[in-house]
């Protein structure tokens, strides 16, 4: 791996990937595990992610915005008011192809960063470096 | 005895994602390879020409 592509060296981190598209989750998971010392967990909607996050307590959540059952905005709101303080503070990156209104809603719900698809790898990795617990 | 099988791989020719991880190296039929290429282009900034679908023959043991 070339030096500029990976996130900074870190201990094992748990990442929760949330997207209703299985292939996107799979590609994202393979990409991220190639970048750093990550263990990935996957959920196909916000509700499933919320349930999994309560059990796993991930170090970061990377989620799509538009999903069935529970969207990314509602999931973020639920996480930010969860009784578990560790979960409440988990960094959330929203990755979306949706418009500005949806992006603003994600920020208002408590997302740390909202990135547009298609992703710039440089910006994505930089966001992860900034948000991952040191 | 090894059998020969044709598979399709999405190859990251211009390091659009990262050649070292090559996530599309697993055996796939043409339709799945095309879908994988579409998703990569949807997810990451890269040009369609950076990704090519390669037809390869592999040996399958058993």
N, CA and C atoms of all chains as a GROMACS GRO file, in nm:
protein
  588
    1UNK      N    1   0.085  -0.120   0.000
    1UNK     CA    2   0.000   0.000   0.000
    1UNK      C    3   0.088   0.125   0.000
    2UNK      N    4   0.057   0.219  -0.084
    2UNK     CA    5   0.138   0.339  -0.087
    2UNK      C    6   0.111   0.424   0.036
    3UNK      N    7   0.211   0.503   0.075
    3UNK     CA    8   0.204   0.569   0.205
    3UNK      C    9   0.089   0.668   0.221
    4UNK      N   10   0.042   0.726   0.113
    4UNK     CA   11  -0.062   0.827   0.126
    4UNK      C   12  -0.203   0.770   0.126
    5UNK      N   13  -0.214   0.640   0.109
    5UNK     CA   14  -0.348   0.586   0.093
    5UNK      C   15  -0.410   0.536   0.222
    6UNK      N   16  -0.328   0.492   0.314
    6UNK     CA   17  -0.383   0.436   0.437
    6UNK      C   18  -0.408   0.541   0.542
    7UNK      N   19  -0.495   0.507   0.636
    7UNK     CA   20  -0.511   0.595   0.751
    7UNK      C   21  -0.390   0.574   0.842
    8UNK      N   22  -0.370   0.670   0.933
    8UNK     CA   23  -0.253   0.661   1.019
    8UNK      C   24  -0.257   0.532   1.102
    9UNK      N   25  -0.138   0.484   1.142
    9UNK     CA   26  -0.132   0.359   1.218
    9UNK      C   27  -0.212   0.369   1.346
   10UNK      N   28  -0.284   0.265   1.376
   10UNK     CA   29  -0.371   0.269   1.493
   10UNK      C   30  -0.400   0.126   1.538
   11UNK      N   31  -0.444   0.109   1.662
   11UNK     CA   32  -0.486  -0.024   1.706
   11UNK      C   33  -0.614  -0.066   1.634
   12UNK      N   34  -0.655  -0.190   1.652
   12UNK     CA   35  -0.775  -0.240   1.585
   12UNK      C   36  -0.896  -0.153   1.617
   13UNK      N   37  -0.964  -0.111   1.512
   13UNK     CA   38  -1.085  -0.030   1.529
   13UNK      C   39  -1.203  -0.100   1.465
   14UNK      N   40  -1.318  -0.084   1.530
   14UNK     CA   41  -1.439  -0.145   1.477
   14UNK      C   42  -1.517  -0.041   1.396
   15UNK      N   43  -1.546  -0.074   1.273
   15UNK     CA   44  -1.622   0.017   1.187
   15UNK      C   45  -1.757  -0.048   1.154
   16UNK      N   46  -1.862   0.028   1.168
   16UNK     CA   47  -1.994  -0.020   1.130
   16UNK      C   48  -2.033   0.045   0.998
   17UNK      N   49  -2.054  -0.036   0.896
   17UNK     CA   50  -2.088   0.012   0.762
   17UNK      C   51  -2.236  -0.009   0.738
   18UNK      N   52  -2.306   0.098   0.704
   18UNK     CA   53  -2.451   0.090   0.690
   18UNK      C   54  -2.493   0.136   0.551
   19UNK      N   55  -2.546   0.045   0.475
   19UNK     CA   56  -2.594   0.078   0.340
   19UNK      C   57  -2.688  -0.034   0.298
   20UNK      N   58  -2.794   0.003   0.226
   20UNK     CA   59  -2.888  -0.101   0.184
   20UNK      C   60  -2.839  -0.176   0.060
   21UNK      N   61  -2.731  -0.129   0.001
   21UNK     CA   62  -2.674  -0.196  -0.114
   21UNK      C   63  -2.560  -0.288  -0.067
   22UNK      N   64  -2.584  -0.417  -0.078
   22UNK     CA   65  -2.488  -0.515  -0.026
   22UNK      C   66  -2.351  -0.503  -0.093
   23UNK      N   67  -2.354  -0.476  -0.222
   23UNK     CA   68  -2.227  -0.468  -0.295
   23UNK      C   69  -2.147  -0.345  -0.251
   24UNK      N   70  -2.216  -0.236  -0.226
   24UNK     CA   71  -2.147  -0.115  -0.176
   24UNK      C   72  -2.085  -0.145  -0.039
   25UNK      N   73  -2.159  -0.211   0.048
   25UNK     CA   74  -2.105  -0.246   0.180
   25UNK      C   75  -1.981  -0.333   0.166
   26UNK      N   76  -1.992  -0.429   0.077
   26UNK     CA   77  -1.882  -0.522   0.056
   26UNK      C   78  -1.759  -0.450   0.001
   27UNK      N   79  -1.778  -0.365  -0.098
   27UNK     CA   80  -1.666  -0.290  -0.156
   27UNK      C   81  -1.604  -0.196  -0.054
   28UNK      N   82  -1.689  -0.128   0.021
   28UNK     CA   83  -1.639  -0.036   0.123
   28UNK      C   84  -1.560  -0.113   0.230
   29UNK      N   85  -1.612  -0.228   0.269
   29UNK     CA   86  -1.544  -0.308   0.371
   29UNK      C   87  -1.408  -0.355   0.323
   30UNK      N   88  -1.402  -0.401   0.199
   30UNK     CA   89  -1.274  -0.446   0.145
   30UNK      C   90  -1.177  -0.331   0.131
   31UNK      N   91  -1.229  -0.218   0.090
   31UNK     CA   92  -1.144  -0.099   0.075
   31UNK      C   93  -1.086  -0.059   0.211
   32UNK      N   94  -1.170  -0.053   0.311
   32UNK     CA   95  -1.126  -0.005   0.443
   32UNK      C   96  -1.032  -0.104   0.512
   33UNK      N   97  -1.062  -0.232   0.500
   33UNK     CA   98  -0.972  -0.328   0.565
   33UNK      C   99  -0.837  -0.330   0.494
   34UNK      N  100  -0.832  -0.284   0.369
   34UNK     CA  101  -0.704  -0.270   0.300
   34UNK      C  102  -0.629  -0.145   0.343
   35UNK      N  103  -0.699  -0.052   0.403
   35UNK     CA  104  -0.638   0.076   0.442
   35UNK      C  105  -0.575   0.074   0.580
   36UNK      N  106  -0.633  -0.002   0.670
   36UNK     CA  107  -0.585   0.005   0.807
   36UNK      C  108  -0.630  -0.116   0.887
   37UNK      N  109  -0.605  -0.108   1.016
   37UNK     CA  110  -0.635  -0.219   1.106
   37UNK      C  111  -0.781  -0.211   1.151
   38UNK      N  112  -0.870  -0.249   1.061
   38UNK     CA  113  -1.013  -0.236   1.088
   38UNK      C  114  -1.084  -0.370   1.089
   39UNK      N  115  -1.182  -0.377   1.176
   39UNK     CA  116  -1.275  -0.489   1.177
   39UNK      C  117  -1.408  -0.427   1.134
   40UNK      N  118  -1.471  -0.482   1.032
   40UNK     CA  119  -1.594  -0.418   0.984
   40UNK      C  120  -1.718  -0.500   1.019
   41UNK      N  121  -1.823  -0.427   1.050
   41UNK     CA  122  -1.954  -0.484   1.076
   41UNK      C  123  -2.049  -0.419   0.978
   42UNK      N  124  -2.153  -0.492   0.938
   42UNK     CA  125  -2.240  -0.437   0.834
   42UNK      C  126  -2.386  -0.443   0.875
   43UNK      N  127  -2.461  -0.342   0.832
   43UNK     CA  128  -2.606  -0.341   0.852
   43UNK      C  129  -2.669  -0.282   0.727
   44UNK      N  130  -2.791  -0.330   0.693
   44UNK     CA  131  -2.852  -0.284   0.569
   44UNK      C  132  -2.956  -0.175   0.588
   45UNK      N  133  -2.975  -0.129   0.711
   45UNK     CA  134  -3.063  -0.014   0.733
   45UNK      C  135  -3.033   0.046   0.871
   46UNK      N  136  -3.091   0.162   0.898
   46UNK     CA  137  -3.059   0.233   1.021
   46UNK      C  138  -3.099   0.159   1.147
   47UNK      N  139  -3.213   0.091   1.141
   47UNK     CA  140  -3.259   0.019   1.260
   47UNK      C  141  -3.166  -0.097   1.293
   48UNK      N  142  -3.129  -0.172   1.190
   48UNK     CA  143  -3.036  -0.284   1.211
   48UNK      C  144  -2.901  -0.231   1.261
   49UNK      N  145  -2.862  -0.116   1.210
   49UNK     CA  146  -2.735  -0.055   1.253
   49UNK      C  147  -2.741  -0.014   1.399
   50UNK      N  148  -2.854   0.043   1.437
   50UNK     CA  149  -2.872   0.086   1.576
   50UNK      C  150  -2.861  -0.034   1.671
   51UNK      N  151  -2.930  -0.141   1.635
   51UNK     CA  152  -2.925  -0.262   1.718
   51UNK      C  153  -2.783  -0.318   1.727
   52UNK      N  154  -2.716  -0.320   1.614
   52UNK     CA  155  -2.580  -0.374   1.611
   52UNK      C  156  -2.484  -0.282   1.687
   53UNK      N  157  -2.501  -0.153   1.670
   53UNK     CA  158  -2.412  -0.056   1.737
   53UNK      C  159  -2.424  -0.068   1.889
   54UNK      N  160  -2.543  -0.093   1.939
   54UNK     CA  161  -2.562  -0.108   2.084
   54UNK      C  162  -2.487  -0.231   2.136
   55UNK      N  163  -2.477  -0.331   2.051
   55UNK     CA  164  -2.410  -0.455   2.091
   55UNK      C  165  -2.258  -0.445   2.073
   56UNK      N  166  -2.217  -0.387   1.962
   56UNK     CA  167  -2.075  -0.389   1.924
   56UNK      C  168  -1.997  -0.267   1.975
   57UNK      N  169  -2.066  -0.156   1.994
   57UNK     CA  170  -2.003  -0.027   2.028
   57UNK      C  171  -1.887   0.004   1.932
   58UNK      N  172  -1.919   0.038   1.808
   58UNK     CA  173  -1.814   0.061   1.709
   58UNK      C  174  -1.735   0.188   1.738
   59UNK      N  175  -1.616   0.198   1.679
   59UNK     CA  176  -1.535   0.319   1.693
   59UNK      C  177  -1.578   0.426   1.593
   60UNK      N  178  -1.648   0.384   1.490
   60UNK     CA  179  -1.698   0.480   1.391
   60UNK      C  180  -1.811   0.415   1.312
   61UNK      N  181  -1.905   0.499   1.268
   61UNK     CA  182  -2.013   0.450   1.181
   61UNK      C  183  -2.005   0.525   1.049
   62UNK      N  184  -2.009   0.450   0.941
   62UNK     CA  185  -2.010   0.510   0.807
   62UNK      C  186  -2.140   0.465   0.743
   63UNK      N  187  -2.228   0.561   0.716
   63UNK     CA  188  -2.364   0.523   0.676
   63UNK      C  189  -2.412   0.599   0.554
   64UNK      N  190  -2.496   0.532   0.480
   64UNK     CA  191  -2.570   0.594   0.370
   64UNK      C  192  -2.683   0.676   0.433
   65UNK      N  193  -2.744   0.760   0.353
   65UNK     CA  194  -2.852   0.843   0.407
   65UNK      C  195  -2.989   0.782   0.377
   66UNK      N  196  -3.007   0.742   0.253
   66UNK     CA  197  -3.138   0.693   0.211
   66UNK      C  198  -3.141   0.540   0.218
   67UNK      N  199  -3.222   0.491   0.312
   67UNK     CA  200  -3.232   0.345   0.330
   67UNK      C  201  -3.374   0.311   0.373
   68UNK      N  202  -3.418   0.188   0.346
   68UNK     CA  203  -3.550   0.148   0.394
   68UNK      C  204  -3.549   0.125   0.546
   69UNK      N  205  -3.665   0.114   0.602
   69UNK     CA  206  -3.688   0.086   0.746
   69UNK      C  207  -3.650   0.207   0.832
   70UNK      N  208  -3.523   0.243   0.833
   70UNK     CA  209  -3.479   0.363   0.905
   70UNK      C  210  -3.366   0.428   0.826
   71UNK      N  211  -3.382   0.557   0.795
   71UNK     CA  212  -3.278   0.624   0.716
   71UNK      C  213  -3.160   0.669   0.803
   72UNK      N  214  -3.061   0.723   0.739
   72UNK     CA  215  -2.939   0.762   0.809
   72UNK      C  216  -2.959   0.878   0.906
   73UNK      N  217  -3.051   0.969   0.872
   73UNK     CA  218  -3.077   1.083   0.960
   73UNK      C  219  -3.140   1.035   1.091
   74UNK      N  220  -3.242   0.951   1.080
   74UNK     CA  221  -3.309   0.900   1.200
   74UNK      C  222  -3.212   0.815   1.282
   75UNK      N  223  -3.133   0.734   1.215
   75UNK     CA  224  -3.035   0.652   1.286
   75UNK      C  225  -2.939   0.741   1.366
   76UNK      N  226  -2.894   0.848   1.304
   76UNK     CA  227  -2.801   0.940   1.371
   76UNK      C  228  -2.868   1.004   1.493
   77UNK      N  229  -2.992   1.047   1.474
   77UNK     CA  230  -3.066   1.107   1.587
   77UNK      C  231  -3.079   1.009   1.702
   78UNK      N  232  -3.111   0.884   1.668
   78UNK     CA  233  -3.128   0.782   1.773
   78UNK      C  234  -2.997   0.755   1.846
   79UNK      N  235  -2.890   0.752   1.772
   79UNK     CA  236  -2.759   0.726   1.834
   79UNK      C  237  -2.720   0.842   1.926
   80UNK      N  238  -2.747   0.964   1.881
   80UNK     CA  239  -2.709   1.081   1.961
   80UNK      C  240  -2.791   1.096   2.090
   81UNK      N  241  -2.902   1.024   2.099
   81UNK     CA  242  -2.977   1.029   2.225
   81UNK      C  243  -2.981   0.893   2.295
   82UNK      N  244  -2.889   0.805   2.257
   82UNK     CA  245  -2.884   0.673   2.320
   82UNK      C  246  -2.841   0.686   2.467
   83UNK      N  247  -2.894   0.600   2.554
   83UNK     CA  248  -2.855   0.605   2.696
   83UNK      C  249  -2.706   0.578   2.718
   84UNK      N  250  -2.645   0.503   2.628
   84UNK     CA  251  -2.502   0.469   2.644
   84UNK      C  252  -2.417   0.586   2.594
   85UNK      N  253  -2.341   0.645   2.685
   85UNK     CA  254  -2.263   0.764   2.650
   85UNK      C  255  -2.157   0.735   2.542
   86UNK      N  256  -2.095   0.617   2.552
   86UNK     CA  257  -1.993   0.580   2.452
   86UNK      C  258  -2.054   0.578   2.312
   87UNK      N  259  -2.172   0.519   2.303
   87UNK     CA  260  -2.237   0.513   2.172
   87UNK      C  261  -2.281   0.652   2.126
   88UNK      N  262  -2.330   0.730   2.219
   88UNK     CA  263  -2.375   0.867   2.184
   88UNK      C  264  -2.264   0.947   2.117
   89UNK      N  265  -2.140   0.919   2.159
   89UNK     CA  266  -2.027   1.000   2.111
   89UNK      C  267  -1.956   0.939   1.989
   90UNK      N  268  -2.005   0.826   1.940
   90UNK     CA  269  -1.935   0.761   1.828
   90UNK      C  270  -1.936   0.853   1.705
   91UNK      N  271  -1.820   0.869   1.639
   91UNK     CA  272  -1.817   0.951   1.518
   91UNK      C  273  -1.903   0.888   1.407
   92UNK      N  274  -1.976   0.972   1.338
   92UNK     CA  275  -2.061   0.923   1.228
   92UNK      C  276  -2.027   1.000   1.100
   93UNK      N  277  -1.990   0.924   0.999
   93UNK     CA  278  -1.970   0.983   0.866
   93UNK      C  279  -2.087   0.938   0.779
   94UNK      N  280  -2.156   1.034   0.722
   94UNK     CA  281  -2.264   1.001   0.630
   94UNK      C  282  -2.210   1.016   0.487
   95UNK      N  283  -2.234   0.913   0.408
   95UNK     CA  284  -2.190   0.915   0.268
   95UNK      C  285  -2.315   0.909   0.182
   96UNK      N  286  -2.334   1.010   0.099
   96UNK     CA  287  -2.462   1.018   0.031
   96UNK      C  288  -2.454   1.078  -0.109
   97UNK      N  289  -2.550   1.041  -0.188
   97UNK     CA  290  -2.566   1.104  -0.319
   97UNK      C  291  -2.686   1.197  -0.317
   98UNK      N  292  -2.745   1.215  -0.200
   98UNK     CA  293  -2.866   1.298  -0.187
   98UNK      C  294  -2.829   1.447  -0.189
   99UNK      N  295  -2.931   1.530  -0.199
   99UNK     CA  296  -2.910   1.674  -0.214
   99UNK      C  297  -2.878   1.746  -0.084
  100UNK      N  298  -2.863   1.881  -0.093
  100UNK     CA  299  -2.822   1.962   0.021
  100UNK      C  300  -2.919   1.955   0.140
  101UNK      N  301  -3.049   1.949   0.111
  101UNK     CA  302  -3.146   1.943   0.220
  101UNK      C  303  -3.121   1.821   0.309
  102UNK      N  304  -3.094   1.710   0.245
  102UNK     CA  305  -3.069   1.587   0.320
  102UNK      C  306  -2.937   1.597   0.396
  103UNK      N  307  -2.840   1.661   0.333
  103UNK     CA  308  -2.709   1.675   0.400
  103UNK      C  309  -2.723   1.763   0.524
  104UNK      N  310  -2.797   1.871   0.510
  104UNK     CA  311  -2.819   1.957   0.626
  104UNK      C  312  -2.893   1.883   0.737
  105UNK      N  313  -2.990   1.802   0.697
  105UNK     CA  314  -3.065   1.723   0.796
  105UNK      C  315  -2.970   1.628   0.870
  106UNK      N  316  -2.875   1.573   0.797
  106UNK     CA  317  -2.779   1.480   0.861
  106UNK      C  318  -2.691   1.555   0.961
  107UNK      N  319  -2.646   1.673   0.923
  107UNK     CA  320  -2.566   1.754   1.017
  107UNK      C  321  -2.650   1.792   1.139
  108UNK      N  322  -2.773   1.832   1.115
  108UNK     CA  323  -2.860   1.871   1.227
  108UNK      C  324  -2.888   1.754   1.320
  109UNK      N  325  -2.889   1.634   1.263
  109UNK     CA  326  -2.914   1.514   1.345
  109UNK      C  327  -2.792   1.478   1.430
  110UNK      N  328  -2.675   1.530   1.392
  110UNK     CA  329  -2.556   1.503   1.472
  110UNK      C  330  -2.444   1.431   1.399
  111UNK      N  331  -2.457   1.419   1.267
  111UNK     CA  332  -2.346   1.358   1.191
  111UNK      C  333  -2.223   1.447   1.202
  112UNK      N  334  -2.106   1.385   1.211
  112UNK     CA  335  -1.983   1.464   1.221
  112UNK      C  336  -1.942   1.520   1.085
  113UNK      N  337  -1.952   1.435   0.985
  113UNK     CA  338  -1.914   1.477   0.850
  113UNK      C  339  -2.010   1.414   0.751
  114UNK      N  340  -2.049   1.492   0.651
  114UNK     CA  341  -2.132   1.438   0.544
  114UNK      C  342  -2.052   1.450   0.414
  115UNK      N  343  -2.029   1.338   0.350
  115UNK     CA  344  -1.950   1.335   0.226
  115UNK      C  345  -2.038   1.293   0.109
  116UNK      N  346  -2.006   1.351  -0.005
  116UNK     CA  347  -2.084   1.320  -0.125
  116UNK      C  348  -2.025   1.203  -0.203
  117UNK      N  349  -2.113   1.120  -0.254
  117UNK     CA  350  -2.072   1.016  -0.348
  117UNK      C  351  -2.069   1.079  -0.488
  118UNK      N  352  -1.977   1.043  -0.574
  118UNK     CA  353  -1.866   0.952  -0.547
  118UNK      C  354  -1.760   1.017  -0.459
  119UNK      N  355  -1.700   0.933  -0.374
  119UNK     CA  356  -1.607   0.983  -0.273
  119UNK      C  357  -1.469   1.011  -0.330
  120UNK      N  358  -1.412   1.121  -0.284
  120UNK     CA  359  -1.269   1.143  -0.306
  120UNK      C  360  -1.198   1.064  -0.197
  121UNK      N  361  -1.109   0.974  -0.236
  121UNK     CA  362  -1.038   0.892  -0.135
  121UNK      C  363  -0.962   0.978  -0.038
  122UNK      N  364  -0.900   1.085  -0.091
  122UNK     CA  365  -0.817   1.172  -0.007
  122UNK      C  366  -0.901   1.236   0.104
  123UNK      N  367  -1.016   1.288   0.065
  123UNK     CA  368  -1.104   1.354   0.163
  123UNK      C  369  -1.160   1.252   0.262
  124UNK      N  370  -1.195   1.136   0.211
  124UNK     CA  371  -1.252   1.031   0.296
  124UNK      C  372  -1.151   0.985   0.402
  125UNK      N  373  -1.030   0.957   0.359
  125UNK     CA  374  -0.926   0.910   0.452
  125UNK      C  375  -0.893   1.020   0.553
  126UNK      N  376  -0.888   1.143   0.507
  126UNK     CA  377  -0.860   1.255   0.595
  126UNK      C  378  -0.970   1.270   0.702
  127UNK      N  379  -1.094   1.251   0.661
  127UNK     CA  380  -1.206   1.258   0.756
  127UNK      C  381  -1.196   1.147   0.859
  128UNK      N  382  -1.159   1.030   0.815
  128UNK     CA  383  -1.146   0.918   0.909
  128UNK      C  384  -1.034   0.943   1.008
  129UNK      N  385  -0.922   0.992   0.958
  129UNK     CA  386  -0.808   1.023   1.046
  129UNK      C  387  -0.846   1.124   1.154
  130UNK      N  388  -0.925   1.220   1.111
  130UNK     CA  389  -0.963   1.326   1.204
  130UNK      C  390  -1.059   1.276   1.312
  131UNK      N  391  -1.144   1.185   1.273
  131UNK     CA  392  -1.252   1.144   1.363
  131UNK      C  393  -1.224   1.019   1.447
  132UNK      N  394  -1.135   0.935   1.399
  132UNK     CA  395  -1.110   0.811   1.475
  132UNK      C  396  -1.046   0.842   1.609
  133UNK      N  397  -1.090   0.775   1.714
  133UNK     CA  398  -1.028   0.797   1.845
  133UNK      C  399  -0.879   0.764   1.837
  134UNK      N  400  -0.797   0.848   1.902
  134UNK     CA  401  -0.651   0.826   1.897
  134UNK      C  402  -0.610   0.723   2.001
  135UNK      N  403  -0.843  -3.343  -0.946
  135UNK     CA  404  -0.787  -3.293  -1.071
  135UNK      C  405  -0.836  -3.149  -1.094
  136UNK      N  406  -0.747  -3.066  -1.142
  136UNK     CA  407  -0.781  -2.925  -1.162
  136UNK      C  408  -0.864  -2.907  -1.290
  137UNK      N  409  -0.969  -2.824  -1.278
  137UNK     CA  410  -1.051  -2.793  -1.395
  137UNK      C  411  -1.029  -2.647  -1.430
  138UNK      N  412  -1.047  -2.614  -1.557
  138UNK     CA  413  -1.031  -2.475  -1.598
  138UNK      C  414  -1.167  -2.406  -1.600
  139UNK      N  415  -1.168  -2.280  -1.554
  139UNK     CA  416  -1.293  -2.207  -1.546
  139UNK      C  417  -1.268  -2.063  -1.590
  140UNK      N  418  -1.361  -2.008  -1.665
  140UNK     CA  419  -1.346  -1.868  -1.708
  140UNK      C  420  -1.415  -1.777  -1.606
  141UNK      N  421  -1.345  -1.675  -1.560
  141UNK     CA  422  -1.404  -1.578  -1.467
  141UNK      C  423  -1.375  -1.437  -1.516
  142UNK      N  424  -1.447  -1.343  -1.461
  142UNK     CA  425  -1.427  -1.203  -1.498
  142UNK      C  426  -1.385  -1.125  -1.373
  143UNK      N  427  -1.284  -1.043  -1.388
  143UNK     CA  428  -1.236  -0.963  -1.276
  143UNK      C  429  -1.241  -0.817  -1.313
  144UNK      N  430  -1.273  -0.734  -1.214
  144UNK     CA  431  -1.263  -0.589  -1.235
  144UNK      C  432  -1.123  -0.548  -1.191
  145UNK      N  433  -1.048  -0.495  -1.282
  145UNK     CA  434  -0.909  -0.460  -1.254
  145UNK      C  435  -0.896  -0.308  -1.243
  146UNK      N  436  -0.834  -0.268  -1.134
  146UNK     CA  437  -0.812  -0.126  -1.106
  146UNK      C  438  -0.682  -0.085  -1.176
  147UNK      N  439  -0.694  -0.047  -1.302
  147UNK     CA  440  -0.576  -0.026  -1.385
  147UNK      C  441  -0.496   0.098  -1.346
  148UNK      N  442  -0.564   0.200  -1.302
  148UNK     CA  443  -0.497   0.328  -1.273
  148UNK      C  444  -0.494   0.359  -1.124
  149UNK      N  445  -0.498   0.257  -1.040
  149UNK     CA  446  -0.499   0.276  -0.894
  149UNK      C  447  -0.612   0.369  -0.852
  150UNK      N  448  -0.724   0.352  -0.916
  150UNK     CA  449  -0.841   0.432  -0.884
  150UNK      C  450  -0.880   0.410  -0.738
  151UNK      N  451  -0.879   0.288  -0.694
  151UNK     CA  452  -0.906   0.258  -0.554
  151UNK      C  453  -0.773   0.225  -0.488
  152UNK      N  454  -0.721   0.112  -0.514
  152UNK     CA  455  -0.589   0.077  -0.464
  152UNK      C  456  -0.556  -0.061  -0.516
  153UNK      N  457  -0.457  -0.070  -0.597
  153UNK     CA  458  -0.426  -0.199  -0.660
  153UNK      C  459  -0.387  -0.305  -0.558
  154UNK      N  460  -0.343  -0.260  -0.441
  154UNK     CA  461  -0.296  -0.359  -0.344
  154UNK      C  462  -0.411  -0.439  -0.282
  155UNK      N  463  -0.529  -0.385  -0.282
  155UNK     CA  464  -0.637  -0.462  -0.219
  155UNK      C  465  -0.718  -0.542  -0.322
  156UNK      N  466  -0.723  -0.491  -0.444
  156UNK     CA  467  -0.788  -0.562  -0.553
  156UNK      C  468  -0.915  -0.636  -0.509
  157UNK      N  469  -1.014  -0.565  -0.465
  157UNK     CA  470  -1.130  -0.631  -0.407
  157UNK      C  471  -1.214  -0.712  -0.505
  158UNK      N  472  -1.184  -0.698  -0.630
  158UNK     CA  473  -1.268  -0.767  -0.728
  158UNK      C  474  -1.199  -0.886  -0.788
  159UNK      N  475  -1.102  -0.940  -0.715
  159UNK     CA  476  -1.023  -1.048  -0.771
  159UNK      C  477  -1.093  -1.184  -0.761
  160UNK      N  478  -1.199  -1.188  -0.682
  160UNK     CA  479  -1.264  -1.318  -0.668
  160UNK      C  480  -1.337  -1.356  -0.797
  161UNK      N  481  -1.354  -1.484  -0.814
  161UNK     CA  482  -1.419  -1.531  -0.935
  161UNK      C  483  -1.558  -1.472  -0.948
  162UNK      N  484  -1.589  -1.425  -1.068
  162UNK     CA  485  -1.720  -1.363  -1.087
  162UNK      C  486  -1.763  -1.384  -1.232
  163UNK      N  487  -1.893  -1.389  -1.253
  163UNK     CA  488  -1.937  -1.394  -1.391
  163UNK      C  489  -1.940  -1.251  -1.447
  164UNK      N  490  -1.964  -1.239  -1.575
  164UNK     CA  491  -1.954  -1.108  -1.640
  164UNK      C  492  -2.054  -1.009  -1.582
  165UNK      N  493  -2.175  -1.056  -1.554
  165UNK     CA  494  -2.279  -0.966  -1.502
  165UNK      C  495  -2.238  -0.910  -1.366
  166UNK      N  496  -2.184  -0.996  -1.281
  166UNK     CA  497  -2.144  -0.952  -1.148
  166UNK      C  498  -2.024  -0.856  -1.157
  167UNK      N  499  -1.935  -0.883  -1.248
  167UNK     CA  500  -1.820  -0.794  -1.266
  167UNK      C  501  -1.867  -0.657  -1.313
  168UNK      N  502  -1.965  -0.655  -1.404
  168UNK     CA  503  -2.018  -0.526  -1.453
  168UNK      C  504  -2.086  -0.450  -1.340
  169UNK      N  505  -2.160  -0.523  -1.256
  169UNK     CA  506  -2.226  -0.460  -1.142
  169UNK      C  507  -2.123  -0.402  -1.045
  170UNK      N  508  -2.017  -0.479  -1.020
  170UNK     CA  509  -1.912  -0.432  -0.929
  170UNK      C  510  -1.848  -0.305  -0.982
  171UNK      N  511  -1.824  -0.300  -1.112
  171UNK     CA  512  -1.764  -0.181  -1.172
  171UNK      C  513  -1.856  -0.060  -1.155
  172UNK      N  514  -1.986  -0.081  -1.179
  172UNK     CA  515  -2.083   0.029  -1.162
  172UNK      C  516  -2.081   0.082  -1.020
  173UNK      N  517  -2.076  -0.009  -0.923
  173UNK     CA  518  -2.079   0.033  -0.783
  173UNK      C  519  -1.953   0.109  -0.744
  174UNK      N  520  -1.840   0.064  -0.796
  174UNK     CA  521  -1.714   0.135  -0.766
  174UNK      C  522  -1.724   0.278  -0.817
  175UNK      N  523  -1.778   0.294  -0.938
  175UNK     CA  524  -1.789   0.428  -0.996
  175UNK      C  525  -1.890   0.513  -0.920
  176UNK      N  526  -1.989   0.447  -0.861
  176UNK     CA  527  -2.088   0.520  -0.782
  176UNK      C  528  -2.028   0.563  -0.648
  177UNK      N  529  -1.942   0.477  -0.593
  177UNK     CA  530  -1.890   0.500  -0.458
  177UNK      C  531  -1.765   0.588  -0.456
  178UNK      N  532  -1.675   0.569  -0.550
  178UNK     CA  533  -1.548   0.640  -0.547
  178UNK      C  534  -1.528   0.724  -0.674
  179UNK      N  535  -1.459   0.835  -0.655
  179UNK     CA  536  -1.426   0.920  -0.769
  179UNK      C  537  -1.324   0.850  -0.856
  180UNK      N  538  -1.364   0.801  -0.968
  180UNK     CA  539  -1.267   0.750  -1.064
  180UNK      C  540  -1.332   0.743  -1.201
  181UNK      N  541  -1.248   0.738  -1.301
  181UNK     CA  542  -1.300   0.738  -1.438
  181UNK      C  543  -1.332   0.595  -1.480
  182UNK      N  544  -1.438   0.580  -1.561
  182UNK     CA  545  -1.471   0.445  -1.607
  182UNK      C  546  -1.352   0.375  -1.674
  183UNK      N  547  -1.268   0.455  -1.741
  183UNK     CA  548  -1.155   0.394  -1.811
  183UNK      C  549  -1.049   0.340  -1.715
  184UNK      N  550  -1.055   0.384  -1.587
  184UNK     CA  551  -0.957   0.335  -1.490
  184UNK      C  552  -0.984   0.190  -1.450
  185UNK      N  553  -1.106   0.150  -1.469
  185UNK     CA  554  -1.144   0.013  -1.431
  185UNK      C  555  -1.172  -0.069  -1.557
  186UNK      N  556  -1.111  -0.182  -1.565
  186UNK     CA  557  -1.138  -0.266  -1.682
  186UNK      C  558  -1.183  -0.404  -1.635
  187UNK      N  559  -1.268  -0.463  -1.715
  187UNK     CA  560  -1.312  -0.600  -1.684
  187UNK      C  561  -1.225  -0.695  -1.766
  188UNK      N  562  -1.161  -0.786  -1.694
  188UNK     CA  563  -1.068  -0.877  -1.759
  188UNK      C  564  -1.123  -1.020  -1.754
  189UNK      N  565  -1.115  -1.087  -1.866
  189UNK     CA  566  -1.159  -1.227  -1.872
  189UNK      C  567  -1.037  -1.314  -1.851
  190UNK      N  568  -1.044  -1.398  -1.751
  190UNK     CA  569  -0.928  -1.483  -1.723
  190UNK      C  570  -0.971  -1.628  -1.704
  191UNK      N  571  -0.880  -1.715  -1.728
  191UNK     CA  572  -0.905  -1.858  -1.706
  191UNK      C  573  -0.827  -1.900  -1.582
  192UNK      N  574  -0.898  -1.960  -1.489
  192UNK     CA  575  -0.831  -2.003  -1.366
  192UNK      C  576  -0.848  -2.155  -1.351
  193UNK      N  577  -0.762  -2.211  -1.272
  193UNK     CA  578  -0.773  -2.355  -1.246
  193UNK      C  579  -0.843  -2.376  -1.114
  194UNK      N  580  -0.947  -2.456  -1.116
  194UNK     CA  581  -1.022  -2.485  -0.994
  194UNK      C  582  -0.989  -2.626  -0.951
  195UNK      N  583  -0.939  -2.639  -0.831
  195UNK     CA  584  -0.900  -2.772  -0.782
  195UNK      C  585  -1.022  -2.840  -0.718
  196UNK      N  586  -1.040  -2.967  -0.748
  196UNK     CA  587  -1.147  -3.042  -0.683
  196UNK      C  588  -1.270  -3.056  -0.769
   0.00000   0.00000   0.00000
